[in-house]
Amino acid sequence: MQSIGLTITGAQAYSYDSKAELEQPSDKVGDLHFTIQGAEPSPDFKRTTCDMWGDADFMKRNGKFYEENRTANWLMTGECSTRFAKPR
């Protein structure tokens, strides 16, 4: 990640333990959401490869990980896209 200028500066995680905590209609009790916080990649990387932010947002449901933004999608699949797999 350092080769593209994406440095990790922190992380956050939270899970839903009850229906009252759910934020989005697609959220389910037991989902684990986490963010890997980081600095934006280098301008050269953004221009030639993928125009993404530094933070990568993921969700884990039933043992499977899902990307929730372009940065996470690029890290998981190598694709610079906002089309994400739909959790079940």
C-alpha positions as CSV (number, residue, x, y, z in Angstrom):
1,M,0.0,0.0,0.0
2,Q,2.9,2.3,0.6
3,S,3.9,2.0,-3.1
4,I,0.7,3.9,-4.1
5,G,0.9,6.4,-1.3
6,L,-1.9,4.8,0.7
7,T,-0.8,4.8,4.4
8,I,-3.0,3.4,7.2
9,T,-3.6,5.9,9.9
10,G,-6.3,4.0,12.0
11,A,-9.2,1.7,12.0
12,Q,-12.8,1.6,13.3
13,A,-15.2,-1.3,13.7
14,Y,-18.8,-1.6,14.9
15,S,-21.5,-4.3,14.8
16,Y,-25.2,-4.3,15.2
17,D,-26.4,-6.2,18.3
18,S,-30.1,-5.3,18.1
19,K,-32.7,-4.2,15.6
20,A,-32.8,-0.8,17.2
21,E,-29.2,-0.1,16.1
22,L,-29.7,-0.8,12.4
23,E,-29.0,2.2,10.2
24,Q,-29.8,1.1,6.6
25,P,-32.7,-1.2,5.4
26,S,-30.0,-3.6,4.1
27,D,-28.3,-3.9,7.5
28,K,-28.9,-7.0,9.7
29,V,-28.2,-7.8,13.3
30,G,-24.8,-9.4,13.5
31,D,-23.2,-7.4,10.6
32,L,-19.7,-6.1,11.3
33,H,-18.8,-2.9,9.6
34,F,-15.2,-1.7,9.7
35,T,-13.2,1.1,8.2
36,I,-9.4,1.1,7.5
37,Q,-8.5,4.8,7.7
38,G,-5.7,6.1,5.6
39,A,-4.2,9.0,3.6
40,E,-5.3,9.3,0.0
41,P,-3.2,7.6,-2.6
42,S,-0.7,9.6,-4.6
43,P,-2.1,12.0,-7.3
44,D,-0.4,9.9,-10.0
45,F,-2.1,6.7,-8.8
46,K,-5.5,8.5,-8.7
47,R,-5.0,9.8,-12.2
48,T,-3.7,6.7,-13.9
49,T,-5.3,3.8,-11.9
50,C,-8.2,4.6,-9.6
51,D,-9.6,7.9,-8.3
52,M,-10.3,6.7,-4.8
53,W,-10.3,8.1,-1.3
54,G,-8.0,6.9,1.5
55,D,-10.6,5.2,3.7
56,A,-11.7,1.7,2.9
57,D,-15.2,0.6,4.2
58,F,-16.0,-3.1,4.5
59,M,-18.8,-5.2,5.9
60,K,-18.7,-8.8,7.2
61,R,-21.9,-10.9,7.1
62,N,-22.1,-14.6,7.7
63,G,-18.3,-15.0,7.4
64,K,-18.1,-13.2,4.0
65,F,-16.5,-9.8,3.4
66,Y,-18.2,-7.1,1.2
67,E,-16.7,-3.9,-0.1
68,E,-18.7,-0.7,0.6
69,N,-16.8,1.9,-1.3
70,R,-14.4,2.3,-4.2
71,T,-11.3,2.0,-2.1
72,A,-12.4,-1.2,-0.5
73,N,-13.5,-2.5,-4.0
74,W,-10.1,-1.8,-5.4
75,L,-8.3,-3.4,-2.5
76,M,-10.4,-6.6,-2.7
77,T,-10.8,-7.0,-6.4
78,G,-8.4,-4.7,-8.2
79,E,-11.3,-3.0,-9.9
80,C,-11.9,0.7,-9.7
81,S,-15.7,0.6,-9.6
82,T,-18.6,1.6,-7.5
83,R,-20.5,-1.6,-8.4
84,F,-20.3,-3.8,-5.3
85,A,-21.4,-7.3,-4.5
86,K,-24.8,-7.4,-2.7
87,P,-24.7,-9.1,0.7
88,R,-27.3,-11.8,1.4
